[in-house]
Amino acid sequence: MVQVEGLAKHYGETHVFRDVSLSIRRGEFVAVVGESGVGKSTLLNCLAGLDTWDAGRILFEGQDLAGLDDAGRALLRRERVGFVFQAFHVLPHLDVAQNVGLPLLLRGRPDTARVEAMLEDVGLGGLGARLPQQLSGGQLQRVAIARALVHAPPLLLADEPTGNLDPRTAEQVMDLLVAQTRTRQAALVLVTHSATAAARADRVLHLSADGIGAD
């Protein structure tokens, strides 16, 4: 589903990573680990076409991302990719249901019933009218997961989704994230420093400045 071949990224004379090659199948959970500053989040952004790279290529369902302009990459993300961030990135002026329904609204296909069903799936049924400041950190991350999955993307990218959570809540969020992606047969790529979170993956890949390989 996603094929990365010889990817390299540098800033000036400093290379972040090089010679990164990997493949990800639909329905597979892949964790990417590595030292701080090695470019794990940058790699995730490249997979979504949010960042540029200096060598190599990324194929998404056979399509070369380098062949897409900014509008084409934005459309790809809107239709085919879901994001879960460490900092949640929910919009404080929108209620829970509006935050979750935002991807559908941006596609011009609002669907109240789908949003309500998604909230039920992540354990937030009945909380759609609440504002983000009325929720706990674990609940906010559930909102972020629901928003990332509401449009049924085949690829889910998660950047340290448990980094701001206590261990018990982090485990609950990982249970939910894995269950939801398995149910929808989405590919999940998780960037994490947590050995506990990485242990849940089908494969663990270790990113270094010189490439990527099985941990």
C-alpha positions as CSV (number, residue, x, y, z in Angstrom):
1,M,0.0,0.0,0.0
2,V,2.9,2.4,0.9
3,Q,6.3,1.9,-0.6
4,V,9.3,4.0,0.4
5,E,12.5,3.6,-1.7
6,G,15.8,5.1,-0.8
7,L,14.3,8.2,1.0
8,A,16.7,10.9,2.2
9,K,16.2,14.2,4.0
10,H,18.7,16.8,4.9
11,Y,18.9,20.4,6.1
12,G,21.8,22.1,4.5
13,E,24.9,20.0,5.0
14,T,23.3,17.9,7.8
15,H,21.4,14.8,6.8
16,V,18.4,13.8,8.9
17,F,18.2,10.3,7.5
18,R,19.1,8.6,4.2
19,D,18.5,5.4,2.4
20,V,15.2,4.7,4.1
21,S,13.3,1.9,2.4
22,L,10.2,0.2,3.7
23,S,6.8,-1.1,2.7
24,I,3.5,-1.1,4.6
25,R,0.5,-3.2,3.8
26,R,-3.1,-2.4,4.5
27,G,-4.2,-3.8,7.8
28,E,-0.6,-3.8,9.2
29,F,0.6,-2.0,12.3
30,V,4.1,-0.7,12.0
31,A,5.9,1.1,14.8
32,V,8.9,3.4,14.1
33,V,11.3,3.9,17.0
34,G,14.7,5.7,17.2
35,E,16.6,8.3,19.1
36,S,15.3,11.8,19.6
37,G,16.1,14.1,16.6
38,V,16.6,11.2,14.1
39,G,13.7,12.3,12.0
40,K,10.8,10.0,13.0
41,S,8.2,12.8,12.8
42,T,9.8,14.1,9.6
43,L,9.4,10.6,8.1
44,L,5.8,10.5,9.1
45,N,5.2,14.0,7.5
46,C,6.9,12.8,4.3
47,L,4.6,9.8,4.1
48,A,1.7,12.2,4.2
49,G,3.2,14.6,1.7
50,L,3.4,17.3,4.3
51,D,7.2,17.6,4.1
52,T,9.6,17.3,1.1
53,W,12.5,15.0,0.7
54,D,15.8,15.2,-1.1
55,A,16.2,11.7,-2.7
56,G,14.2,8.6,-3.2
57,R,10.5,8.2,-3.7
58,I,7.2,7.4,-1.9
59,L,4.5,5.4,-3.6
60,F,1.0,5.6,-2.1
61,E,-1.2,2.9,-3.5
62,G,1.0,2.9,-6.6
63,Q,1.0,6.7,-7.0
64,D,4.3,8.6,-6.8
65,L,3.8,11.5,-4.3
66,A,6.5,13.5,-6.1
67,G,4.2,13.7,-9.1
68,L,1.5,15.5,-7.1
69,D,1.4,19.3,-6.6
70,D,0.4,20.8,-3.3
71,A,-3.3,20.7,-4.1
72,G,-3.0,17.0,-5.1
73,R,-1.2,16.1,-1.9
74,A,-3.8,18.0,0.2
75,L,-6.6,16.1,-1.6
76,L,-4.8,12.8,-0.9
77,R,-4.5,13.6,2.8
78,R,-8.1,14.7,3.0
79,E,-9.4,11.5,1.3
80,R,-6.9,8.8,2.2
81,V,-4.9,9.7,5.4
82,G,-5.8,10.1,9.0
83,F,-3.5,11.8,11.6
84,V,-3.2,11.4,15.4
85,F,-0.9,13.8,17.1
86,Q,0.7,13.8,20.6
87,A,-0.7,17.3,21.3
88,F,-4.2,16.3,20.1
89,H,-4.7,19.4,17.9
90,V,-8.4,19.6,18.6
91,L,-10.0,23.0,17.9
92,P,-11.0,24.6,21.2
93,H,-13.9,26.7,19.7
94,L,-15.6,23.6,18.3
95,D,-17.4,21.0,20.3
96,V,-16.5,17.3,20.3
97,A,-18.9,16.3,17.5
98,Q,-17.8,19.3,15.3
99,N,-14.1,18.4,15.8
100,V,-14.7,14.7,14.9
101,G,-16.9,15.7,11.9
102,L,-14.4,18.2,10.5
103,P,-12.8,15.8,7.9
104,L,-16.3,15.0,6.6
105,L,-17.2,18.7,6.4
106,L,-13.9,19.5,4.5
107,R,-14.9,16.8,2.0
108,G,-18.3,18.4,1.6
109,R,-20.0,15.3,3.1
110,P,-21.2,16.1,6.6
111,D,-22.7,13.1,8.3
112,T,-24.1,13.5,11.8
113,A,-25.0,9.8,12.1
114,R,-21.5,8.7,11.2
115,V,-20.0,11.1,13.7
116,E,-22.3,9.9,16.5
117,A,-21.4,6.3,15.6
118,M,-17.7,7.1,15.7
119,L,-18.0,8.7,19.1
120,E,-19.8,5.6,20.4
121,D,-17.0,3.5,19.0
122,V,-14.3,5.4,20.9
123,G,-16.3,5.5,24.2
124,L,-17.4,9.1,23.9
125,G,-21.1,8.6,23.3
126,G,-23.2,11.4,24.6
127,L,-20.3,13.8,24.9
128,G,-20.6,15.4,21.4
129,A,-21.8,18.7,22.7
130,R,-18.9,19.2,25.2
131,L,-16.1,21.6,24.4
132,P,-12.5,20.3,24.5
133,Q,-11.7,22.1,27.7
134,Q,-14.3,20.0,29.5
135,L,-12.5,16.7,28.6
136,S,-9.5,14.9,30.1
137,G,-6.3,14.2,28.2
138,G,-7.4,10.6,27.5
139,Q,-10.7,11.8,26.2
140,L,-9.1,14.4,24.0
141,Q,-6.9,11.7,22.5
142,R,-10.0,9.7,21.8
143,V,-11.5,12.7,20.0
144,A,-8.3,12.9,17.9
145,I,-8.6,9.2,17.1
146,A,-12.2,9.5,16.1
147,R,-11.5,12.5,13.9
148,A,-8.6,10.6,12.2
149,L,-10.8,7.6,11.4
150,V,-14.2,9.1,10.7
151,H,-13.6,9.3,7.0
152,A,-12.3,5.7,6.9
153,P,-8.8,6.4,5.6
154,P,-6.7,3.4,4.5
155,L,-3.6,4.9,6.1
156,L,-3.4,6.2,9.7
157,L,-0.3,8.0,10.9
158,A,0.2,8.5,14.7
159,D,2.9,10.7,16.1
160,E,3.6,9.9,19.8
161,P,-0.2,9.6,20.5
162,T,0.4,8.5,24.1
163,G,3.2,10.8,25.0
164,N,1.1,13.2,27.1
165,L,-0.8,10.5,28.9
166,D,-0.4,8.6,32.1
167,P,0.5,4.9,31.7
168,R,-3.0,3.6,32.4
169,T,-4.7,6.0,30.0
170,A,-1.9,5.4,27.4
171,E,-2.7,1.7,27.5
172,Q,-6.4,2.4,27.0
173,V,-5.7,4.7,24.1
174,M,-3.4,2.1,22.5
175,D,-6.1,-0.5,22.9
176,L,-8.6,1.8,21.2
177,L,-6.2,2.8,18.4
178,V,-5.3,-0.8,17.6
179,A,-8.9,-2.1,17.8
180,Q,-10.2,0.7,15.5
181,T,-7.5,0.3,12.8
182,R,-7.9,-3.5,12.9
183,T,-11.6,-3.2,12.5
184,R,-11.3,-0.9,9.5
185,Q,-8.3,-2.7,8.0
186,A,-6.3,0.5,7.9
187,A,-2.5,0.6,7.8
188,L,-1.2,2.1,11.0
189,V,2.3,3.7,11.3
190,L,3.1,4.7,14.8
191,V,6.1,6.9,15.8
192,T,6.8,6.4,19.5
193,H,9.4,6.4,22.2
194,S,7.3,4.0,24.3
195,A,8.6,0.4,24.3
196,T,5.2,-0.6,25.6
197,A,3.4,1.0,22.7
198,A,5.9,-0.4,20.1
199,A,5.4,-3.9,21.5
200,R,1.8,-3.9,20.2
201,A,3.0,-3.6,16.6
202,D,3.2,-6.3,14.0
203,R,6.6,-4.9,13.1
204,V,9.0,-2.6,14.9
205,L,11.4,-0.6,12.7
206,H,14.4,1.4,14.0
207,L,15.1,4.6,12.2
208,S,18.7,6.0,12.3
209,A,20.6,8.6,10.3
210,D,21.7,5.8,8.0
211,G,18.5,4.0,7.3
212,I,15.8,1.9,8.8
213,G,15.6,-1.7,9.7
214,A,13.9,-4.2,12.1
215,D,14.5,-3.3,15.7
